[in-house]
Amino acid sequence: MNPEENTRHRLTTEDSSTTSNNSNERTLVTLCTYNESENLPGLIAEIHQHAADVDVLVIDDNSPDGTGRIADHLASTDSRIHVLHRAEKQGIGAATLAGFWWAIDRGYFWLINMDADFSHHPRHLPELRAAITGTNGEPVDVVIGSRYVKGGGIEGWGPLRHVMSRGVNFYARSALGLRTKDNSGSFRCYRVSKLAEIDWSRVRAKGYAFEEEVLYRCRRVGCRFAEVPIVFLDRQHGQSKINTREVRRALWDIFRLGIDNVRRVPVREAGEKTPS
């Protein structure tokens, strides 16, 4: 059994009664962590300041700095906080997917994924939630907290990183047929029922290209998309997890997905609709 299957097995056998919010449209915020001990307590407090009703799931890949222990302590004092411990660092894609399954298995209606380093500030949560529910227009299935729509932006990056990010987004749009402007950012709100339609066993990317692949697979099951502006803030504490090897791997994963897109392989996801 591979690591993803192990995670899936654990999730389906856990007690689903641990969720604190009993409304019909419960929202889960997922935070994938590795060495985020300096950021986590303040971040969760800010999340609940701007969205008091949401549950938070910390997905920790056995952080050596004690992030998992801090998360356990926070969960012991607040029933809205939950922790999923993973044995080792397996990539941001695998951790995010574990959060998807956790939400699907427990019947959440919405899932919001955020970085755990304050680069995605919780003050933007109300705008994401309003857009996904249709408060500001037609309801959609995926809302992207976007750096590249009017009103969005980035603080704290040098010129090279701006060029790399713009290039990767152009590359992803061209290769995968995406129409959204910010395809590499992970600050998003998903309709969980649409995530459940996707056959995640077909996922190619385990690292940073996972973000582009999620949108590609959401498009193939007929998801409706929206983008709301956010200001992305470069991390204030801890070390960035991005390195040149991860970037090369992401570009290669997007290329392989692009080939699948051209060939339409696999032909259909479960429940796939013809993209508009």
Contacts in CASP RR format, 6 or more apart in sequence:
PFRMAT RR
TARGET T0000
AUTHOR 0000-0000-0000
METHOD contacts of the structure
MODEL  1
MNPEENTRHRLTTEDSSTTSNNSNERTLVTLCTYNESENLPGLIAEIHQH
AADVDVLVIDDNSPDGTGRIADHLASTDSRIHVLHRAEKQGIGAATLAGF
WWAIDRGYFWLINMDADFSHHPRHLPELRAAITGTNGEPVDVVIGSRYVK
GGGIEGWGPLRHVMSRGVNFYARSALGLRTKDNSGSFRCYRVSKLAEIDW
SRVRAKGYAFEEEVLYRCRRVGCRFAEVPIVFLDRQHGQSKINTREVRRA
LWDIFRLGIDNVRRVPVREAGEKTPS
1 9 0 8 1.000
3 87 0 8 1.000
3 90 0 8 1.000
3 94 0 8 1.000
4 94 0 8 1.000
4 97 0 8 1.000
7 86 0 8 1.000
7 94 0 8 1.000
7 97 0 8 1.000
7 98 0 8 1.000
7 101 0 8 1.000
8 101 0 8 1.000
11 84 0 8 1.000
11 98 0 8 1.000
11 101 0 8 1.000
11 102 0 8 1.000
11 105 0 8 1.000
12 101 0 8 1.000
12 105 0 8 1.000
14 105 0 8 1.000
16 105 0 8 1.000
16 106 0 8 1.000
16 107 0 8 1.000
18 82 0 8 1.000
18 106 0 8 1.000
19 26 0 8 1.000
19 55 0 8 1.000
19 82 0 8 1.000
19 106 0 8 1.000
19 108 0 8 1.000
20 55 0 8 1.000
20 79 0 8 1.000
20 80 0 8 1.000
21 27 0 8 1.000
21 53 0 8 1.000
21 54 0 8 1.000
21 55 0 8 1.000
21 80 0 8 1.000
23 53 0 8 1.000
24 109 0 8 1.000
25 109 0 8 1.000
25 110 0 8 1.000
25 133 0 8 1.000
26 55 0 8 1.000
26 107 0 8 1.000
26 108 0 8 1.000
26 109 0 8 1.000
26 110 0 8 1.000
27 51 0 8 1.000
27 53 0 8 1.000
27 54 0 8 1.000
27 55 0 8 1.000
27 108 0 8 1.000
27 109 0 8 1.000
27 110 0 8 1.000
27 111 0 8 1.000
27 112 0 8 1.000
27 129 0 8 1.000
28 54 0 8 1.000
28 55 0 8 1.000
28 56 0 8 1.000
28 57 0 8 1.000
28 99 0 8 1.000
28 102 0 8 1.000
28 103 0 8 1.000
28 106 0 8 1.000
28 108 0 8 1.000
28 110 0 8 1.000
28 111 0 8 1.000
28 112 0 8 1.000
28 192 0 8 1.000
29 47 0 8 1.000
29 51 0 8 1.000
29 54 0 8 1.000
29 55 0 8 1.000
29 56 0 8 1.000
29 57 0 8 1.000
29 111 0 8 1.000
29 112 0 8 1.000
29 113 0 8 1.000
29 114 0 8 1.000
29 125 0 8 1.000
30 56 0 8 1.000
30 57 0 8 1.000
30 59 0 8 1.000
30 96 0 8 1.000
30 99 0 8 1.000
30 102 0 8 1.000
30 103 0 8 1.000
30 111 0 8 1.000
30 112 0 8 1.000
30 113 0 8 1.000
30 114 0 8 1.000
31 40 0 8 1.000
31 43 0 8 1.000
31 44 0 8 1.000
31 56 0 8 1.000
31 57 0 8 1.000
31 58 0 8 1.000
31 59 0 8 1.000
31 114 0 8 1.000
31 115 0 8 1.000
31 116 0 8 1.000
32 59 0 8 1.000
32 61 0 8 1.000
32 92 0 8 1.000
32 93 0 8 1.000
32 95 0 8 1.000
32 96 0 8 1.000
32 113 0 8 1.000
32 115 0 8 1.000
32 116 0 8 1.000
33 40 0 8 1.000
33 58 0 8 1.000
33 59 0 8 1.000
33 60 0 8 1.000
33 61 0 8 1.000
33 63 0 8 1.000
33 67 0 8 1.000
33 68 0 8 1.000
33 71 0 8 1.000
33 116 0 8 1.000
34 60 0 8 1.000
34 61 0 8 1.000
34 63 0 8 1.000
34 67 0 8 1.000
34 89 0 8 1.000
34 241 0 8 1.000
35 63 0 8 1.000
35 64 0 8 1.000
35 65 0 8 1.000
35 67 0 8 1.000
35 238 0 8 1.000
35 239 0 8 1.000
36 43 0 8 1.000
36 63 0 8 1.000
36 65 0 8 1.000
36 67 0 8 1.000
36 116 0 8 1.000
36 117 0 8 1.000
36 238 0 8 1.000
37 63 0 8 1.000
37 65 0 8 1.000
37 66 0 8 1.000
37 67 0 8 1.000
37 70 0 8 1.000
38 237 0 8 1.000
38 238 0 8 1.000
39 116 0 8 1.000
39 117 0 8 1.000
39 118 0 8 1.000
39 235 0 8 1.000
39 236 0 8 1.000
39 237 0 8 1.000
39 238 0 8 1.000
40 58 0 8 1.000
40 67 0 8 1.000
40 70 0 8 1.000
40 71 0 8 1.000
40 74 0 8 1.000
40 116 0 8 1.000
41 70 0 8 1.000
41 74 0 8 1.000
43 116 0 8 1.000
43 118 0 8 1.000
43 122 0 8 1.000
44 56 0 8 1.000
44 58 0 8 1.000
44 74 0 8 1.000
44 81 0 8 1.000
46 121 0 8 1.000
46 122 0 8 1.000
46 123 0 8 1.000
47 54 0 8 1.000
47 56 0 8 1.000
47 114 0 8 1.000
47 122 0 8 1.000
47 125 0 8 1.000
48 54 0 8 1.000
48 56 0 8 1.000
48 80 0 8 1.000
49 122 0 8 1.000
50 122 0 8 1.000
50 123 0 8 1.000
50 125 0 8 1.000
50 126 0 8 1.000
51 122 0 8 1.000
51 125 0 8 1.000
51 126 0 8 1.000
51 129 0 8 1.000
54 80 0 8 1.000
54 112 0 8 1.000
54 125 0 8 1.000
55 80 0 8 1.000
55 81 0 8 1.000
55 82 0 8 1.000
55 108 0 8 1.000
56 80 0 8 1.000
56 81 0 8 1.000
56 82 0 8 1.000
57 82 0 8 1.000
57 83 0 8 1.000
57 84 0 8 1.000
57 99 0 8 1.000
57 102 0 8 1.000
57 103 0 8 1.000
58 67 0 8 1.000
58 68 0 8 1.000
58 71 0 8 1.000
58 74 0 8 1.000
58 75 0 8 1.000
58 81 0 8 1.000
58 82 0 8 1.000
58 83 0 8 1.000
58 84 0 8 1.000
58 116 0 8 1.000
59 84 0 8 1.000
59 86 0 8 1.000
59 95 0 8 1.000
59 96 0 8 1.000
59 98 0 8 1.000
59 99 0 8 1.000
59 102 0 8 1.000
60 67 0 8 1.000
60 68 0 8 1.000
60 71 0 8 1.000
60 83 0 8 1.000
60 84 0 8 1.000
60 85 0 8 1.000
60 86 0 8 1.000
61 86 0 8 1.000
61 88 0 8 1.000
61 89 0 8 1.000
61 90 0 8 1.000
61 91 0 8 1.000
61 95 0 8 1.000
62 68 0 8 1.000
62 85 0 8 1.000
62 86 0 8 1.000
62 87 0 8 1.000
62 88 0 8 1.000
62 89 0 8 1.000
68 83 0 8 1.000
68 85 0 8 1.000
71 81 0 8 1.000
71 83 0 8 1.000
72 83 0 8 1.000
74 81 0 8 1.000
75 81 0 8 1.000
75 82 0 8 1.000
75 83 0 8 1.000
82 102 0 8 1.000
84 98 0 8 1.000
84 99 0 8 1.000
84 102 0 8 1.000
86 95 0 8 1.000
86 98 0 8 1.000
90 206 0 8 1.000
91 206 0 8 1.000
91 207 0 8 1.000
92 186 0 8 1.000
92 206 0 8 1.000
92 207 0 8 1.000
92 208 0 8 1.000
92 210 0 8 1.000
92 241 0 8 1.000
93 203 0 8 1.000
93 205 0 8 1.000
93 206 0 8 1.000
93 207 0 8 1.000
93 210 0 8 1.000
94 206 0 8 1.000
94 207 0 8 1.000
96 113 0 8 1.000
96 186 0 8 1.000
96 210 0 8 1.000
96 214 0 8 1.000
97 200 0 8 1.000
97 203 0 8 1.000
97 210 0 8 1.000
99 111 0 8 1.000
100 111 0 8 1.000
100 190 0 8 1.000
100 192 0 8 1.000
100 195 0 8 1.000
100 200 0 8 1.000
101 200 0 8 1.000
103 111 0 8 1.000
103 192 0 8 1.000
103 195 0 8 1.000
104 192 0 8 1.000
104 195 0 8 1.000
104 196 0 8 1.000
107 192 0 8 1.000
108 192 0 8 1.000
109 191 0 8 1.000
109 192 0 8 1.000
109 193 0 8 1.000
110 129 0 8 1.000
110 132 0 8 1.000
110 189 0 8 1.000
110 190 0 8 1.000
110 191 0 8 1.000
110 192 0 8 1.000
111 189 0 8 1.000
111 190 0 8 1.000
111 192 0 8 1.000
111 195 0 8 1.000
112 125 0 8 1.000
112 128 0 8 1.000
112 129 0 8 1.000
112 187 0 8 1.000
112 188 0 8 1.000
112 189 0 8 1.000
112 190 0 8 1.000
113 186 0 8 1.000
113 187 0 8 1.000
113 188 0 8 1.000
113 190 0 8 1.000
114 120 0 8 1.000
114 122 0 8 1.000
114 186 0 8 1.000
114 187 0 8 1.000
115 186 0 8 1.000
115 187 0 8 1.000
117 235 0 8 1.000
117 236 0 8 1.000
117 237 0 8 1.000
117 238 0 8 1.000
118 233 0 8 1.000
118 235 0 8 1.000
118 236 0 8 1.000
118 237 0 8 1.000
119 232 0 8 1.000
119 233 0 8 1.000
119 234 0 8 1.000
119 235 0 8 1.000
120 145 0 8 1.000
120 186 0 8 1.000
120 187 0 8 1.000
120 230 0 8 1.000
120 232 0 8 1.000
121 230 0 8 1.000
121 231 0 8 1.000
121 233 0 8 1.000
124 145 0 8 1.000
124 187 0 8 1.000
124 228 0 8 1.000
124 230 0 8 1.000
127 228 0 8 1.000
127 229 0 8 1.000
127 230 0 8 1.000
128 143 0 8 1.000
128 145 0 8 1.000
128 187 0 8 1.000
128 188 0 8 1.000
128 189 0 8 1.000
128 228 0 8 1.000
129 135 0 8 1.000
129 189 0 8 1.000
130 136 0 8 1.000
131 137 0 8 1.000
131 140 0 8 1.000
131 143 0 8 1.000
131 189 0 8 1.000
131 226 0 8 1.000
131 228 0 8 1.000
132 139 0 8 1.000
132 140 0 8 1.000
132 141 0 8 1.000
132 142 0 8 1.000
132 143 0 8 1.000
132 189 0 8 1.000
132 191 0 8 1.000
132 226 0 8 1.000
133 139 0 8 1.000
134 140 0 8 1.000
138 224 0 8 1.000
139 224 0 8 1.000
140 191 0 8 1.000
140 223 0 8 1.000
140 224 0 8 1.000
140 225 0 8 1.000
140 226 0 8 1.000
141 190 0 8 1.000
141 191 0 8 1.000
141 194 0 8 1.000
141 218 0 8 1.000
141 222 0 8 1.000
141 223 0 8 1.000
141 224 0 8 1.000
141 225 0 8 1.000
142 188 0 8 1.000
142 189 0 8 1.000
142 190 0 8 1.000
142 191 0 8 1.000
142 194 0 8 1.000
142 215 0 8 1.000
142 218 0 8 1.000
142 223 0 8 1.000
142 224 0 8 1.000
142 225 0 8 1.000
142 226 0 8 1.000
143 188 0 8 1.000
143 189 0 8 1.000
143 225 0 8 1.000
143 226 0 8 1.000
143 227 0 8 1.000
143 228 0 8 1.000
144 180 0 8 1.000
144 182 0 8 1.000
144 183 0 8 1.000
144 185 0 8 1.000
144 187 0 8 1.000
144 188 0 8 1.000
144 215 0 8 1.000
144 225 0 8 1.000
144 226 0 8 1.000
144 227 0 8 1.000
144 228 0 8 1.000
145 182 0 8 1.000
145 185 0 8 1.000
145 187 0 8 1.000
145 188 0 8 1.000
145 227 0 8 1.000
145 228 0 8 1.000
145 229 0 8 1.000
145 230 0 8 1.000
146 152 0 8 1.000
146 180 0 8 1.000
146 181 0 8 1.000
146 182 0 8 1.000
146 227 0 8 1.000
146 228 0 8 1.000
146 229 0 8 1.000
146 230 0 8 1.000
147 153 0 8 1.000
147 154 0 8 1.000
147 165 0 8 1.000
147 182 0 8 1.000
147 185 0 8 1.000
147 229 0 8 1.000
147 230 0 8 1.000
147 231 0 8 1.000
147 232 0 8 1.000
148 166 0 8 1.000
148 169 0 8 1.000
148 181 0 8 1.000
148 182 0 8 1.000
148 227 0 8 1.000
149 181 0 8 1.000
149 182 0 8 1.000
149 227 0 8 1.000
149 228 0 8 1.000
149 229 0 8 1.000
150 229 0 8 1.000
151 229 0 8 1.000
152 229 0 8 1.000
152 230 0 8 1.000
152 231 0 8 1.000
153 229 0 8 1.000
153 230 0 8 1.000
153 231 0 8 1.000
153 232 0 8 1.000
154 162 0 8 1.000
154 165 0 8 1.000
154 231 0 8 1.000
154 232 0 8 1.000
154 234 0 8 1.000
155 231 0 8 1.000
155 232 0 8 1.000
155 233 0 8 1.000
155 234 0 8 1.000
156 233 0 8 1.000
156 234 0 8 1.000
157 165 0 8 1.000
157 234 0 8 1.000
164 247 0 8 1.000
165 184 0 8 1.000
168 183 0 8 1.000
168 184 0 8 1.000
168 212 0 8 1.000
168 247 0 8 1.000
168 250 0 8 1.000
168 251 0 8 1.000
168 254 0 8 1.000
169 181 0 8 1.000
169 182 0 8 1.000
169 183 0 8 1.000
169 184 0 8 1.000
171 251 0 8 1.000
171 254 0 8 1.000
172 178 0 8 1.000
172 183 0 8 1.000
172 184 0 8 1.000
172 212 0 8 1.000
172 215 0 8 1.000
172 254 0 8 1.000
173 179 0 8 1.000
173 180 0 8 1.000
173 183 0 8 1.000
175 254 0 8 1.000
175 255 0 8 1.000
175 257 0 8 1.000
175 258 0 8 1.000
175 261 0 8 1.000
176 183 0 8 1.000
176 212 0 8 1.000
176 215 0 8 1.000
176 216 0 8 1.000
176 219 0 8 1.000
176 254 0 8 1.000
176 257 0 8 1.000
176 258 0 8 1.000
176 261 0 8 1.000
177 216 0 8 1.000
177 219 0 8 1.000
177 261 0 8 1.000
178 212 0 8 1.000
178 215 0 8 1.000
178 216 0 8 1.000
178 219 0 8 1.000
179 225 0 8 1.000
180 215 0 8 1.000
180 225 0 8 1.000
180 227 0 8 1.000
181 227 0 8 1.000
182 227 0 8 1.000
183 211 0 8 1.000
183 212 0 8 1.000
183 215 0 8 1.000
184 208 0 8 1.000
184 211 0 8 1.000
184 212 0 8 1.000
185 211 0 8 1.000
186 211 0 8 1.000
187 230 0 8 1.000
187 232 0 8 1.000
188 214 0 8 1.000
190 218 0 8 1.000
191 223 0 8 1.000
194 218 0 8 1.000
194 221 0 8 1.000
194 222 0 8 1.000
194 223 0 8 1.000
195 218 0 8 1.000
197 221 0 8 1.000
197 269 0 8 1.000
197 270 0 8 1.000
197 271 0 8 1.000
197 272 0 8 1.000
198 217 0 8 1.000
198 218 0 8 1.000
198 220 0 8 1.000
198 221 0 8 1.000
198 269 0 8 1.000
198 270 0 8 1.000
199 266 0 8 1.000
199 269 0 8 1.000
199 270 0 8 1.000
202 217 0 8 1.000
202 266 0 8 1.000
202 269 0 8 1.000
203 210 0 8 1.000
203 213 0 8 1.000
203 217 0 8 1.000
204 213 0 8 1.000
204 253 0 8 1.000
204 256 0 8 1.000
204 257 0 8 1.000
204 260 0 8 1.000
205 212 0 8 1.000
205 213 0 8 1.000
205 250 0 8 1.000
205 253 0 8 1.000
205 254 0 8 1.000
205 257 0 8 1.000
207 246 0 8 1.000
207 249 0 8 1.000
207 250 0 8 1.000
207 253 0 8 1.000
208 242 0 8 1.000
208 246 0 8 1.000
208 247 0 8 1.000
208 249 0 8 1.000
208 250 0 8 1.000
209 249 0 8 1.000
209 250 0 8 1.000
209 251 0 8 1.000
209 253 0 8 1.000
209 254 0 8 1.000
209 257 0 8 1.000
212 250 0 8 1.000
212 254 0 8 1.000
212 257 0 8 1.000
213 253 0 8 1.000
213 254 0 8 1.000
213 257 0 8 1.000
215 225 0 8 1.000
216 257 0 8 1.000
216 261 0 8 1.000
217 269 0 8 1.000
218 225 0 8 1.000
219 225 0 8 1.000
219 275 0 8 1.000
220 268 0 8 1.000
220 269 0 8 1.000
220 272 0 8 1.000
220 275 0 8 1.000
221 269 0 8 1.000
221 270 0 8 1.000
221 271 0 8 1.000
221 272 0 8 1.000
221 273 0 8 1.000
222 272 0 8 1.000
222 273 0 8 1.000
222 274 0 8 1.000
222 275 0 8 1.000
222 276 0 8 1.000
259 265 0 8 1.000
260 266 0 8 1.000
END
